[in-house]
Amino acid sequence: MTLAKKLNDIDAKKTKRNPCAYMEMYNSLTPEDRKALDAAWSKGYSANEVLMALRSEGIKSSNEAIRRHRLGACPCQEKK
Ligand SMILES: [Zn+2]
């Protein structure tokens, strides 16, 4: 990473307000886990089922974060 990129990243983090907790969690997953998580939603798993699976793997998330993201009420979807 270049110094310029690093400094820009700091700025981006500061201006990023109220990030989507779901996407923060999602972005921290391995590509394999992301795929599995996407698949779980398309299979119609409930937020509770997914949340329990996440928690059993020590991944922190919340019903509220999932609900907001899936309803499109989170900041990451406002921009799209
Ligand atoms: Zn979101």
PDB file of the backbone (N, CA, C, O) and the ligand in Angstrom, with CONECT records:
HET     ZN  A 101       1
ATOM      1  N   MET A   1       0.844  -1.205   0.000  1.00  0.00           N
ATOM      2  CA  MET A   1       0.000   0.000   0.000  1.00  0.00           C
ATOM      3  C   MET A   1       0.876   1.251   0.000  1.00  0.00           C
ATOM      4  O   MET A   1       1.849   1.335   0.750  1.00  0.00           O
ATOM      5  N   THR A   2       0.530   2.209  -0.836  1.00  0.00           N
ATOM      6  CA  THR A   2       1.314   3.445  -0.873  1.00  0.00           C
ATOM      7  C   THR A   2       0.884   4.376   0.260  1.00  0.00           C
ATOM      8  O   THR A   2      -0.193   4.237   0.839  1.00  0.00           O
ATOM      9  N   LEU A   3       1.754   5.314   0.547  1.00  0.00           N
ATOM     10  CA  LEU A   3       1.426   6.287   1.603  1.00  0.00           C
ATOM     11  C   LEU A   3       0.177   7.075   1.219  1.00  0.00           C
ATOM     12  O   LEU A   3      -0.695   7.319   2.052  1.00  0.00           O
ATOM     13  N   ALA A   4       0.101   7.470  -0.052  1.00  0.00           N
ATOM     14  CA  ALA A   4      -1.055   8.263  -0.491  1.00  0.00           C
ATOM     15  C   ALA A   4      -2.359   7.492  -0.261  1.00  0.00           C
ATOM     16  O   ALA A   4      -3.361   8.047   0.190  1.00  0.00           O
ATOM     17  N   LYS A   5      -2.314   6.206  -0.584  1.00  0.00           N
ATOM     18  CA  LYS A   5      -3.529   5.405  -0.426  1.00  0.00           C
ATOM     19  C   LYS A   5      -3.896   5.265   1.044  1.00  0.00           C
ATOM     20  O   LYS A   5      -5.063   5.345   1.427  1.00  0.00           O
ATOM     21  N   LYS A   6      -2.865   5.055   1.853  1.00  0.00           N
ATOM     22  CA  LYS A   6      -3.083   4.903   3.287  1.00  0.00           C
ATOM     23  C   LYS A   6      -3.718   6.167   3.876  1.00  0.00           C
ATOM     24  O   LYS A   6      -4.674   6.099   4.648  1.00  0.00           O
ATOM     25  N   LEU A   7      -3.168   7.308   3.497  1.00  0.00           N
ATOM     26  CA  LEU A   7      -3.702   8.571   4.026  1.00  0.00           C
ATOM     27  C   LEU A   7      -5.127   8.820   3.518  1.00  0.00           C
ATOM     28  O   LEU A   7      -5.970   9.340   4.250  1.00  0.00           O
ATOM     29  N   ASN A   8      -5.383   8.455   2.288  1.00  0.00           N
ATOM     30  CA  ASN A   8      -6.731   8.600   1.750  1.00  0.00           C
ATOM     31  C   ASN A   8      -7.723   7.702   2.472  1.00  0.00           C
ATOM     32  O   ASN A   8      -8.878   8.070   2.689  1.00  0.00           O
ATOM     33  N   ASP A   9      -7.251   6.522   2.837  1.00  0.00           N
ATOM     34  CA  ASP A   9      -8.112   5.590   3.551  1.00  0.00           C
ATOM     35  C   ASP A   9      -8.535   6.143   4.903  1.00  0.00           C
ATOM     36  O   ASP A   9      -9.679   5.973   5.324  1.00  0.00           O
ATOM     37  N   ILE A  10      -7.605   6.805   5.580  1.00  0.00           N
ATOM     38  CA  ILE A  10      -7.925   7.390   6.885  1.00  0.00           C
ATOM     39  C   ILE A  10      -9.044   8.409   6.714  1.00  0.00           C
ATOM     40  O   ILE A  10     -10.000   8.453   7.489  1.00  0.00           O
ATOM     41  N   ASP A  11      -8.896   9.223   5.678  1.00  0.00           N
ATOM     42  CA  ASP A  11      -9.904  10.238   5.396  1.00  0.00           C
ATOM     43  C   ASP A  11     -11.251   9.596   5.078  1.00  0.00           C
ATOM     44  O   ASP A  11     -12.293  10.048   5.553  1.00  0.00           O
ATOM     45  N   ALA A  12     -11.219   8.549   4.276  1.00  0.00           N
ATOM     46  CA  ALA A  12     -12.451   7.860   3.898  1.00  0.00           C
ATOM     47  C   ALA A  12     -13.144   7.291   5.126  1.00  0.00           C
ATOM     48  O   ALA A  12     -14.370   7.322   5.225  1.00  0.00           O
ATOM     49  N   LYS A  13     -12.357   6.772   6.061  1.00  0.00           N
ATOM     50  CA  LYS A  13     -12.947   6.210   7.278  1.00  0.00           C
ATOM     51  C   LYS A  13     -13.597   7.287   8.132  1.00  0.00           C
ATOM     52  O   LYS A  13     -14.649   7.067   8.731  1.00  0.00           O
ATOM     53  N   LYS A  14     -12.968   8.443   8.182  1.00  0.00           N
ATOM     54  CA  LYS A  14     -13.506   9.533   8.993  1.00  0.00           C
ATOM     55  C   LYS A  14     -14.822  10.055   8.433  1.00  0.00           C
ATOM     56  O   LYS A  14     -15.746  10.380   9.178  1.00  0.00           O
ATOM     57  N   THR A  15     -14.890  10.131   7.096  1.00  0.00           N
ATOM     58  CA  THR A  15     -16.096  10.696   6.503  1.00  0.00           C
ATOM     59  C   THR A  15     -17.221   9.669   6.376  1.00  0.00           C
ATOM     60  O   THR A  15     -18.382  10.014   6.157  1.00  0.00           O
ATOM     61  N   LYS A  16     -16.841   8.393   6.521  1.00  0.00           N
ATOM     62  CA  LYS A  16     -17.852   7.341   6.434  1.00  0.00           C
ATOM     63  C   LYS A  16     -18.669   7.340   7.723  1.00  0.00           C
ATOM     64  O   LYS A  16     -18.184   6.915   8.771  1.00  0.00           O
ATOM     65  N   ARG A  17     -19.881   7.805   7.642  1.00  0.00           N
ATOM     66  CA  ARG A  17     -20.665   7.839   8.875  1.00  0.00           C
ATOM     67  C   ARG A  17     -21.692   6.717   8.893  1.00  0.00           C
ATOM     68  O   ARG A  17     -22.236   6.309   7.867  1.00  0.00           O
ATOM     69  N   ASN A  18     -21.929   6.245  10.096  1.00  0.00           N
ATOM     70  CA  ASN A  18     -22.956   5.244  10.297  1.00  0.00           C
ATOM     71  C   ASN A  18     -22.872   4.088   9.295  1.00  0.00           C
ATOM     72  O   ASN A  18     -23.807   3.869   8.526  1.00  0.00           O
ATOM     73  N   PRO A  19     -21.764   3.351   9.300  1.00  0.00           N
ATOM     74  CA  PRO A  19     -21.627   2.268   8.330  1.00  0.00           C
ATOM     75  C   PRO A  19     -22.630   1.143   8.592  1.00  0.00           C
ATOM     76  O   PRO A  19     -23.170   1.007   9.689  1.00  0.00           O
ATOM     77  N   CYS A  20     -22.856   0.364   7.574  1.00  0.00           N
ATOM     78  CA  CYS A  20     -23.783  -0.761   7.712  1.00  0.00           C
ATOM     79  C   CYS A  20     -23.086  -1.893   8.460  1.00  0.00           C
ATOM     80  O   CYS A  20     -22.080  -2.429   7.995  1.00  0.00           O
ATOM     81  N   ALA A  21     -23.626  -2.247   9.614  1.00  0.00           N
ATOM     82  CA  ALA A  21     -23.009  -3.280  10.444  1.00  0.00           C
ATOM     83  C   ALA A  21     -22.994  -4.632   9.734  1.00  0.00           C
ATOM     84  O   ALA A  21     -22.074  -5.431   9.907  1.00  0.00           O
ATOM     85  N   TYR A  22     -24.013  -4.866   8.945  1.00  0.00           N
ATOM     86  CA  TYR A  22     -24.067  -6.138   8.220  1.00  0.00           C
ATOM     87  C   TYR A  22     -22.924  -6.239   7.214  1.00  0.00           C
ATOM     88  O   TYR A  22     -22.238  -7.259   7.146  1.00  0.00           O
ATOM     89  N   MET A  23     -22.720  -5.173   6.430  1.00  0.00           N
ATOM     90  CA  MET A  23     -21.664  -5.214   5.421  1.00  0.00           C
ATOM     91  C   MET A  23     -20.285  -5.248   6.052  1.00  0.00           C
ATOM     92  O   MET A  23     -19.363  -5.845   5.498  1.00  0.00           O
ATOM     93  N   GLU A  24     -20.135  -4.614   7.205  1.00  0.00           N
ATOM     94  CA  GLU A  24     -18.847  -4.678   7.897  1.00  0.00           C
ATOM     95  C   GLU A  24     -18.538  -6.121   8.271  1.00  0.00           C
ATOM     96  O   GLU A  24     -17.409  -6.589   8.123  1.00  0.00           O
ATOM     97  N   MET A  25     -19.550  -6.810   8.753  1.00  0.00           N
ATOM     98  CA  MET A  25     -19.390  -8.216   9.118  1.00  0.00           C
ATOM     99  C   MET A  25     -19.128  -9.023   7.844  1.00  0.00           C
ATOM    100  O   MET A  25     -18.213  -9.846   7.792  1.00  0.00           O
ATOM    101  N   TYR A  26     -19.940  -8.775   6.827  1.00  0.00           N
ATOM    102  CA  TYR A  26     -19.842  -9.502   5.552  1.00  0.00           C
ATOM    103  C   TYR A  26     -18.452  -9.356   4.937  1.00  0.00           C
ATOM    104  O   TYR A  26     -17.868 -10.327   4.456  1.00  0.00           O
ATOM    105  N   ASN A  27     -17.934  -8.133   4.958  1.00  0.00           N
ATOM    106  CA  ASN A  27     -16.624  -7.882   4.360  1.00  0.00           C
ATOM    107  C   ASN A  27     -15.486  -8.539   5.130  1.00  0.00           C
ATOM    108  O   ASN A  27     -14.391  -8.720   4.598  1.00  0.00           O
ATOM    109  N   SER A  28     -15.747  -8.894   6.378  1.00  0.00           N
ATOM    110  CA  SER A  28     -14.701  -9.530   7.177  1.00  0.00           C
ATOM    111  C   SER A  28     -14.669 -11.046   6.959  1.00  0.00           C
ATOM    112  O   SER A  28     -13.763 -11.726   7.441  1.00  0.00           O
ATOM    113  N   LEU A  29     -15.653 -11.566   6.236  1.00  0.00           N
ATOM    114  CA  LEU A  29     -15.714 -13.014   6.011  1.00  0.00           C
ATOM    115  C   LEU A  29     -14.772 -13.442   4.884  1.00  0.00           C
ATOM    116  O   LEU A  29     -14.336 -12.626   4.072  1.00  0.00           O
ATOM    117  N   THR A  30     -14.475 -14.725   4.860  1.00  0.00           N
ATOM    118  CA  THR A  30     -13.694 -15.265   3.737  1.00  0.00           C
ATOM    119  C   THR A  30     -14.620 -15.351   2.527  1.00  0.00           C
ATOM    120  O   THR A  30     -15.839 -15.412   2.685  1.00  0.00           O
ATOM    121  N   PRO A  31     -14.049 -15.356   1.311  1.00  0.00           N
ATOM    122  CA  PRO A  31     -14.889 -15.469   0.102  1.00  0.00           C
ATOM    123  C   PRO A  31     -15.827 -16.673   0.162  1.00  0.00           C
ATOM    124  O   PRO A  31     -16.967 -16.609  -0.297  1.00  0.00           O
ATOM    125  N   GLU A  32     -15.339 -17.754   0.725  1.00  0.00           N
ATOM    126  CA  GLU A  32     -16.161 -18.966   0.836  1.00  0.00           C
ATOM    127  C   GLU A  32     -17.367 -18.720   1.753  1.00  0.00           C
ATOM    128  O   GLU A  32     -18.491 -19.115   1.444  1.00  0.00           O
ATOM    129  N   ASP A  33     -17.107 -18.064   2.876  1.00  0.00           N
ATOM    130  CA  ASP A  33     -18.189 -17.785   3.820  1.00  0.00           C
ATOM    131  C   ASP A  33     -19.194 -16.791   3.242  1.00  0.00           C
ATOM    132  O   ASP A  33     -20.393 -16.890   3.500  1.00  0.00           O
ATOM    133  N   ARG A  34     -18.697 -15.834   2.460  1.00  0.00           N
ATOM    134  CA  ARG A  34     -19.606 -14.864   1.825  1.00  0.00           C
ATOM    135  C   ARG A  34     -20.566 -15.560   0.885  1.00  0.00           C
ATOM    136  O   ARG A  34     -21.762 -15.273   0.851  1.00  0.00           O
ATOM    137  N   LYS A  35     -20.004 -16.487   0.119  1.00  0.00           N
ATOM    138  CA  LYS A  35     -20.824 -17.258  -0.821  1.00  0.00           C
ATOM    139  C   LYS A  35     -21.890 -18.044  -0.072  1.00  0.00           C
ATOM    140  O   LYS A  35     -23.057 -18.072  -0.464  1.00  0.00           O
ATOM    141  N   ALA A  36     -21.465 -18.679   1.012  1.00  0.00           N
ATOM    142  CA  ALA A  36     -22.385 -19.497   1.793  1.00  0.00           C
ATOM    143  C   ALA A  36     -23.478 -18.630   2.405  1.00  0.00           C
ATOM    144  O   ALA A  36     -24.634 -19.043   2.495  1.00  0.00           O
ATOM    145  N   LEU A  37     -23.101 -17.426   2.825  1.00  0.00           N
ATOM    146  CA  LEU A  37     -24.069 -16.514   3.426  1.00  0.00           C
ATOM    147  C   LEU A  37     -25.084 -16.042   2.376  1.00  0.00           C
ATOM    148  O   LEU A  37     -26.286 -16.001   2.637  1.00  0.00           O
ATOM    149  N   ASP A  38     -24.585 -15.690   1.197  1.00  0.00           N
ATOM    150  CA  ASP A  38     -25.495 -15.303   0.109  1.00  0.00           C
ATOM    151  C   ASP A  38     -26.441 -16.452  -0.232  1.00  0.00           C
ATOM    152  O   ASP A  38     -27.634 -16.256  -0.465  1.00  0.00           O
ATOM    153  N   ALA A  39     -25.871 -17.656  -0.253  1.00  0.00           N
ATOM    154  CA  ALA A  39     -26.677 -18.833  -0.583  1.00  0.00           C
ATOM    155  C   ALA A  39     -27.761 -19.057   0.471  1.00  0.00           C
ATOM    156  O   ALA A  39     -28.886 -19.442   0.152  1.00  0.00           O
ATOM    157  N   ALA A  40     -27.398 -18.807   1.742  1.00  0.00           N
ATOM    158  CA  ALA A  40     -28.364 -19.003   2.824  1.00  0.00           C
ATOM    159  C   ALA A  40     -29.587 -18.103   2.628  1.00  0.00           C
ATOM    160  O   ALA A  40     -30.720 -18.535   2.843  1.00  0.00           O
ATOM    161  N   TRP A  41     -29.356 -16.855   2.221  1.00  0.00           N
ATOM    162  CA  TRP A  41     -30.483 -15.934   1.994  1.00  0.00           C
ATOM    163  C   TRP A  41     -31.314 -16.394   0.811  1.00  0.00           C
ATOM    164  O   TRP A  41     -32.544 -16.353   0.853  1.00  0.00           O
ATOM    165  N   SER A  42     -30.629 -16.838  -0.259  1.00  0.00           N
ATOM    166  CA  SER A  42     -31.397 -17.239  -1.436  1.00  0.00           C
ATOM    167  C   SER A  42     -32.164 -18.535  -1.188  1.00  0.00           C
ATOM    168  O   SER A  42     -33.148 -18.823  -1.869  1.00  0.00           O
ATOM    169  N   LYS A  43     -31.706 -19.315  -0.205  1.00  0.00           N
ATOM    170  CA  LYS A  43     -32.451 -20.521   0.160  1.00  0.00           C
ATOM    171  C   LYS A  43     -33.616 -20.198   1.087  1.00  0.00           C
ATOM    172  O   LYS A  43     -34.434 -21.061   1.405  1.00  0.00           O
ATOM    173  N   GLY A  44     -33.675 -18.948   1.512  1.00  0.00           N
ATOM    174  CA  GLY A  44     -34.799 -18.528   2.346  1.00  0.00           C
ATOM    175  C   GLY A  44     -34.606 -18.772   3.833  1.00  0.00           C
ATOM    176  O   GLY A  44     -35.580 -18.827   4.585  1.00  0.00           O
ATOM    177  N   TYR A  45     -33.349 -18.920   4.267  1.00  0.00           N
ATOM    178  CA  TYR A  45     -33.108 -19.078   5.702  1.00  0.00           C
ATOM    179  C   TYR A  45     -33.579 -17.824   6.434  1.00  0.00           C
ATOM    180  O   TYR A  45     -33.520 -16.719   5.894  1.00  0.00           O
ATOM    181  N   SER A  46     -34.036 -18.005   7.643  1.00  0.00           N
ATOM    182  CA  SER A  46     -34.463 -16.839   8.417  1.00  0.00           C
ATOM    183  C   SER A  46     -33.246 -16.151   9.031  1.00  0.00           C
ATOM    184  O   SER A  46     -32.178 -16.745   9.177  1.00  0.00           O
ATOM    185  N   ALA A  47     -33.441 -14.879   9.384  1.00  0.00           N
ATOM    186  CA  ALA A  47     -32.354 -14.117  10.008  1.00  0.00           C
ATOM    187  C   ALA A  47     -31.878 -14.813  11.279  1.00  0.00           C
ATOM    188  O   ALA A  47     -30.686 -14.810  11.587  1.00  0.00           O
ATOM    189  N   ASN A  48     -32.817 -15.411  12.015  1.00  0.00           N
ATOM    190  CA  ASN A  48     -32.446 -16.108  13.247  1.00  0.00           C
ATOM    191  C   ASN A  48     -31.551 -17.308  12.987  1.00  0.00           C
ATOM    192  O   ASN A  48     -30.581 -17.539  13.708  1.00  0.00           O
ATOM    193  N   GLU A  49     -31.881 -18.065  11.957  1.00  0.00           N
ATOM    194  CA  GLU A  49     -31.078 -19.235  11.621  1.00  0.00           C
ATOM    195  C   GLU A  49     -29.667 -18.821  11.219  1.00  0.00           C
ATOM    196  O   GLU A  49     -28.683 -19.424  11.647  1.00  0.00           O
ATOM    197  N   VAL A  50     -29.586 -17.786  10.392  1.00  0.00           N
ATOM    198  CA  VAL A  50     -28.282 -17.298   9.936  1.00  0.00           C
ATOM    199  C   VAL A  50     -27.491 -16.736  11.115  1.00  0.00           C
ATOM    200  O   VAL A  50     -26.294 -16.985  11.258  1.00  0.00           O
ATOM    201  N   LEU A  51     -28.185 -15.978  11.946  1.00  0.00           N
ATOM    202  CA  LEU A  51     -27.532 -15.362  13.101  1.00  0.00           C
ATOM    203  C   LEU A  51     -26.949 -16.410  14.049  1.00  0.00           C
ATOM    204  O   LEU A  51     -25.845 -16.248  14.571  1.00  0.00           O
ATOM    205  N   MET A  52     -27.705 -17.480  14.261  1.00  0.00           N
ATOM    206  CA  MET A  52     -27.224 -18.549  15.147  1.00  0.00           C
ATOM    207  C   MET A  52     -25.983 -19.219  14.563  1.00  0.00           C
ATOM    208  O   MET A  52     -25.050 -19.559  15.291  1.00  0.00           O
ATOM    209  N   ALA A  53     -25.982 -19.405  13.228  1.00  0.00           N
ATOM    210  CA  ALA A  53     -24.814 -20.007  12.567  1.00  0.00           C
ATOM    211  C   ALA A  53     -23.605 -19.087  12.699  1.00  0.00           C
ATOM    212  O   ALA A  53     -22.497 -19.539  12.987  1.00  0.00           O
ATOM    213  N   LEU A  54     -23.830 -17.791  12.485  1.00  0.00           N
ATOM    214  CA  LEU A  54     -22.739 -16.816  12.603  1.00  0.00           C
ATOM    215  C   LEU A  54     -22.166 -16.838  14.011  1.00  0.00           C
ATOM    216  O   LEU A  54     -20.953 -16.889  14.211  1.00  0.00           O
ATOM    217  N   ARG A  55     -23.075 -16.798  14.983  1.00  0.00           N
ATOM    218  CA  ARG A  55     -22.621 -16.731  16.378  1.00  0.00           C
ATOM    219  C   ARG A  55     -21.885 -17.982  16.799  1.00  0.00           C
ATOM    220  O   ARG A  55     -20.943 -17.922  17.589  1.00  0.00           O
ATOM    221  N   SER A  56     -22.319 -19.130  16.267  1.00  0.00           N
ATOM    222  CA  SER A  56     -21.641 -20.371  16.641  1.00  0.00           C
ATOM    223  C   SER A  56     -20.215 -20.398  16.101  1.00  0.00           C
ATOM    224  O   SER A  56     -19.376 -21.160  16.581  1.00  0.00           O
ATOM    225  N   GLU A  57     -19.948 -19.564  15.102  1.00  0.00           N
ATOM    226  CA  GLU A  57     -18.588 -19.463  14.565  1.00  0.00           C
ATOM    227  C   GLU A  57     -17.844 -18.265  15.162  1.00  0.00           C
ATOM    228  O   GLU A  57     -16.738 -17.934  14.735  1.00  0.00           O
ATOM    229  N   GLY A  58     -18.451 -17.637  16.132  1.00  0.00           N
ATOM    230  CA  GLY A  58     -17.802 -16.503  16.789  1.00  0.00           C
ATOM    231  C   GLY A  58     -17.852 -15.219  15.988  1.00  0.00           C
ATOM    232  O   GLY A  58     -17.094 -14.288  16.257  1.00  0.00           O
ATOM    233  N   ILE A  59     -18.759 -15.160  14.984  1.00  0.00           N
ATOM    234  CA  ILE A  59     -18.887 -13.954  14.169  1.00  0.00           C
ATOM    235  C   ILE A  59     -20.008 -13.100  14.759  1.00  0.00           C
ATOM    236  O   ILE A  59     -21.136 -13.558  14.938  1.00  0.00           O
ATOM    237  N   LYS A  60     -19.663 -11.850  15.055  1.00  0.00           N
ATOM    238  CA  LYS A  60     -20.646 -10.983  15.690  1.00  0.00           C
ATOM    239  C   LYS A  60     -21.553 -10.308  14.667  1.00  0.00           C
ATOM    240  O   LYS A  60     -21.084  -9.710  13.699  1.00  0.00           O
ATOM    241  N   SER A  61     -22.837 -10.413  14.893  1.00  0.00           N
ATOM    242  CA  SER A  61     -23.805  -9.681  14.090  1.00  0.00           C
ATOM    243  C   SER A  61     -25.051  -9.544  14.947  1.00  0.00           C
ATOM    244  O   SER A  61     -25.102 -10.058  16.065  1.00  0.00           O
ATOM    245  N   SER A  62     -26.038  -8.863  14.433  1.00  0.00           N
ATOM    246  CA  SER A  62     -27.265  -8.722  15.200  1.00  0.00           C
ATOM    247  C   SER A  62     -28.463  -8.794  14.281  1.00  0.00           C
ATOM    248  O   SER A  62     -28.384  -8.499  13.089  1.00  0.00           O
ATOM    249  N   ASN A  63     -29.566  -9.191  14.866  1.00  0.00           N
ATOM    250  CA  ASN A  63     -30.826  -9.245  14.131  1.00  0.00           C
ATOM    251  C   ASN A  63     -31.150  -7.904  13.506  1.00  0.00           C
ATOM    252  O   ASN A  63     -31.613  -7.825  12.368  1.00  0.00           O
ATOM    253  N   GLU A  64     -30.899  -6.850  14.269  1.00  0.00           N
ATOM    254  CA  GLU A  64     -31.207  -5.495  13.807  1.00  0.00           C
ATOM    255  C   GLU A  64     -30.370  -5.138  12.572  1.00  0.00           C
ATOM    256  O   GLU A  64     -30.887  -4.571  11.610  1.00  0.00           O
ATOM    257  N   ALA A  65     -29.077  -5.473  12.606  1.00  0.00           N
ATOM    258  CA  ALA A  65     -28.194  -5.172  11.468  1.00  0.00           C
ATOM    259  C   ALA A  65     -28.651  -5.937  10.232  1.00  0.00           C
ATOM    260  O   ALA A  65     -28.694  -5.385   9.132  1.00  0.00           O
ATOM    261  N   ILE A  66     -28.986  -7.195  10.415  1.00  0.00           N
ATOM    262  CA  ILE A  66     -29.440  -8.030   9.294  1.00  0.00           C
ATOM    263  C   ILE A  66     -30.767  -7.504   8.758  1.00  0.00           C
ATOM    264  O   ILE A  66     -30.957  -7.397   7.546  1.00  0.00           O
ATOM    265  N   ARG A  67     -31.672  -7.180   9.659  1.00  0.00           N
ATOM    266  CA  ARG A  67     -32.998  -6.723   9.250  1.00  0.00           C
ATOM    267  C   ARG A  67     -32.903  -5.420   8.452  1.00  0.00           C
ATOM    268  O   ARG A  67     -33.520  -5.268   7.398  1.00  0.00           O
ATOM    269  N   ARG A  68     -32.114  -4.488   8.985  1.00  0.00           N
ATOM    270  CA  ARG A  68     -31.949  -3.196   8.298  1.00  0.00           C
ATOM    271  C   ARG A  68     -31.356  -3.383   6.904  1.00  0.00           C
ATOM    272  O   ARG A  68     -31.802  -2.768   5.935  1.00  0.00           O
ATOM    273  N   HIS A  69     -30.348  -4.240   6.824  1.00  0.00           N
ATOM    274  CA  HIS A  69     -29.695  -4.443   5.536  1.00  0.00           C
ATOM    275  C   HIS A  69     -30.650  -5.099   4.540  1.00  0.00           C
ATOM    276  O   HIS A  69     -30.725  -4.695   3.380  1.00  0.00           O
ATOM    277  N   ARG A  70     -31.374  -6.111   5.003  1.00  0.00           N
ATOM    278  CA  ARG A  70     -32.241  -6.849   4.091  1.00  0.00           C
ATOM    279  C   ARG A  70     -33.456  -6.022   3.669  1.00  0.00           C
ATOM    280  O   ARG A  70     -34.019  -6.240   2.596  1.00  0.00           O
ATOM    281  N   LEU A  71     -33.851  -5.088   4.503  1.00  0.00           N
ATOM    282  CA  LEU A  71     -34.966  -4.207   4.152  1.00  0.00           C
ATOM    283  C   LEU A  71     -34.504  -3.035   3.301  1.00  0.00           C
ATOM    284  O   LEU A  71     -35.315  -2.273   2.775  1.00  0.00           O
ATOM    285  N   GLY A  72     -33.186  -2.902   3.173  1.00  0.00           N
ATOM    286  CA  GLY A  72     -32.645  -1.784   2.404  1.00  0.00           C
ATOM    287  C   GLY A  72     -32.676  -0.488   3.191  1.00  0.00           C
ATOM    288  O   GLY A  72     -32.650   0.597   2.610  1.00  0.00           O
ATOM    289  N   ALA A  73     -32.733  -0.597   4.513  1.00  0.00           N
ATOM    290  CA  ALA A  73     -32.811   0.598   5.351  1.00  0.00           C
ATOM    291  C   ALA A  73     -31.448   0.988   5.912  1.00  0.00           C
ATOM    292  O   ALA A  73     -31.359   1.787   6.845  1.00  0.00           O
ATOM    293  N   CYS A  74     -30.381   0.418   5.338  1.00  0.00           N
ATOM    294  CA  CYS A  74     -29.051   0.698   5.866  1.00  0.00           C
ATOM    295  C   CYS A  74     -28.293   1.649   4.935  1.00  0.00           C
ATOM    296  O   CYS A  74     -28.655   1.798   3.768  1.00  0.00           O
ATOM    297  N   PRO A  75     -27.249   2.288   5.451  1.00  0.00           N
ATOM    298  CA  PRO A  75     -26.507   3.302   4.654  1.00  0.00           C
ATOM    299  C   PRO A  75     -25.896   2.727   3.380  1.00  0.00           C
ATOM    300  O   PRO A  75     -25.818   3.438   2.378  1.00  0.00           O
ATOM    301  N   CYS A  76     -25.461   1.469   3.379  1.00  0.00           N
ATOM    302  CA  CYS A  76     -24.762   0.947   2.203  1.00  0.00           C
ATOM    303  C   CYS A  76     -25.696   0.835   1.003  1.00  0.00           C
ATOM    304  O   CYS A  76     -25.232   0.813  -0.137  1.00  0.00           O
ATOM    305  N   GLN A  77     -26.989   0.765   1.238  1.00  0.00           N
ATOM    306  CA  GLN A  77     -27.916   0.627   0.112  1.00  0.00           C
ATOM    307  C   GLN A  77     -28.512   1.963  -0.325  1.00  0.00           C
ATOM    308  O   GLN A  77     -29.074   2.081  -1.414  1.00  0.00           O
ATOM    309  N   GLU A  78     -28.383   2.954   0.530  1.00  0.00           N
ATOM    310  CA  GLU A  78     -28.864   4.287   0.148  1.00  0.00           C
ATOM    311  C   GLU A  78     -28.086   4.827  -1.042  1.00  0.00           C
ATOM    312  O   GLU A  78     -28.622   5.530  -1.899  1.00  0.00           O
ATOM    313  N   LYS A  79     -26.783   4.470  -1.068  1.00  0.00           N
ATOM    314  CA  LYS A  79     -25.905   5.005  -2.107  1.00  0.00           C
ATOM    315  C   LYS A  79     -26.150   4.346  -3.456  1.00  0.00           C
ATOM    316  O   LYS A  79     -25.872   4.931  -4.503  1.00  0.00           O
ATOM    317  N   LYS A  80     -26.677   3.112  -3.424  1.00  0.00           N
ATOM    318  CA  LYS A  80     -26.781   2.377  -4.686  1.00  0.00           C
ATOM    319  C   LYS A  80     -28.023   2.771  -5.468  1.00  0.00           C
ATOM    320  O   LYS A  80     -28.261   2.246  -6.555  1.00  0.00           O
TER     321      LYS A  80
HETATM  322 ZN    ZN A 101     -26.301  -2.664   4.408  1.00  0.00          ZN2+
END
